[in-house]
Amino acid sequence: MSKFGDLIDVDVPVLFDFFSEQDDSSATMHEVLSDVASALGNKAKVIKIDVNKNKDLSQALRIKSLPTLIIYKFGDMKWRQSGESDATTIISLLEEYM
């Protein structure tokens, strides 16, 4: 998990999308998060984490439902939500932490 620590301890907001390829809601969020990443460029990071390939991290963060979105900045969790969301809402949330 030290790699995860390196990912979250940065001065821009980092949005993590915990997903599974088998989850329909997660698939819907792929396009939304692509739009978010394009809109914000280098002002924020969007990182997708497959829960099936990262079971230890998913368990440590108590990921129970998919998709789960989490925003970190300077190593601190700032926001967390399970379920789908739209690009405008996510962009507004990330802008709060820029």
C-alpha positions as CSV (number, residue, x, y, z in Angstrom):
1,M,0.0,0.0,0.0
2,S,3.0,2.3,0.0
3,K,2.3,3.0,-3.7
4,F,-1.2,4.1,-2.7
5,G,0.3,6.5,-0.2
6,D,2.4,8.0,-2.9
7,L,-0.7,8.5,-5.1
8,I,-2.7,10.3,-2.5
9,D,0.0,12.5,-0.9
10,V,0.0,15.1,-3.7
11,D,-1.1,18.8,-3.9
12,V,-3.8,18.2,-6.5
13,P,-7.1,16.4,-5.8
14,V,-7.0,12.7,-6.7
15,L,-10.3,11.0,-7.6
16,F,-10.3,7.2,-7.2
17,D,-12.9,5.1,-8.9
18,F,-13.1,1.7,-7.3
19,F,-14.8,-0.5,-9.9
20,S,-15.3,-4.0,-11.3
21,E,-15.5,-5.0,-15.0
22,Q,-18.5,-7.2,-14.1
23,D,-20.5,-4.3,-12.6
24,D,-22.8,-2.4,-14.9
25,S,-22.8,0.8,-12.8
26,S,-19.0,0.8,-12.9
27,A,-19.1,0.5,-16.7
28,T,-21.4,3.5,-16.9
29,M,-19.0,5.6,-14.9
30,H,-16.0,4.9,-17.3
31,E,-17.3,7.5,-19.8
32,V,-18.3,10.0,-17.1
33,L,-14.8,9.8,-15.6
34,S,-13.1,10.1,-19.0
35,D,-15.1,13.4,-19.4
36,V,-14.0,14.6,-15.9
37,A,-10.3,13.8,-16.7
38,S,-10.5,15.7,-20.0
39,A,-12.2,18.7,-18.5
40,L,-9.8,19.1,-15.6
41,G,-6.5,18.2,-17.4
42,N,-3.6,18.4,-15.0
43,K,-5.6,20.2,-12.3
44,A,-6.7,16.9,-10.8
45,K,-6.0,13.2,-11.3
46,V,-8.5,10.4,-12.0
47,I,-7.3,6.9,-11.1
48,K,-9.3,3.8,-11.7
49,I,-8.8,0.8,-9.4
50,D,-10.2,-2.6,-10.2
51,V,-11.3,-4.1,-6.8
52,N,-10.7,-7.6,-8.1
53,K,-7.1,-6.9,-8.8
54,N,-6.5,-4.8,-5.7
55,K,-8.4,-6.8,-3.0
56,D,-6.1,-5.8,-0.1
57,L,-6.5,-2.1,-0.8
58,S,-10.3,-2.5,-1.4
59,Q,-10.7,-4.3,2.0
60,A,-8.5,-1.7,3.8
61,L,-10.7,1.1,2.5
62,R,-13.9,-0.9,3.2
63,I,-15.2,-0.8,-0.4
64,K,-18.6,-2.5,-0.1
65,S,-20.5,-1.3,-3.2
66,L,-19.5,-0.3,-6.7
67,P,-18.7,2.1,-8.0
68,T,-17.1,3.9,-5.0
69,L,-15.6,7.3,-5.7
70,I,-13.1,8.8,-3.2
71,I,-11.3,12.2,-3.4
72,Y,-7.9,12.6,-1.6
73,K,-5.6,15.6,-1.3
74,F,-2.4,15.9,0.7
75,G,-3.0,12.3,1.9
76,D,-6.4,13.1,3.4
77,M,-9.7,11.7,2.3
78,K,-11.9,14.7,1.5
79,W,-15.0,13.1,0.0
80,R,-16.5,9.6,-0.6
81,Q,-19.5,8.3,-2.4
82,S,-20.8,4.9,-3.5
83,G,-22.9,4.8,-6.7
84,E,-23.1,6.7,-9.9
85,S,-22.7,10.4,-10.4
86,D,-22.6,12.8,-13.3
87,A,-19.5,14.6,-14.7
88,T,-20.7,18.1,-13.7
89,T,-21.2,17.1,-10.1
90,I,-17.8,15.4,-9.9
91,I,-16.0,18.3,-11.6
92,S,-17.6,20.7,-9.1
93,L,-16.5,18.5,-6.2
94,L,-12.9,18.3,-7.4
95,E,-12.8,22.1,-8.0
96,E,-13.6,22.6,-4.3
97,Y,-10.2,21.0,-3.5
98,M,-8.1,22.7,-6.1
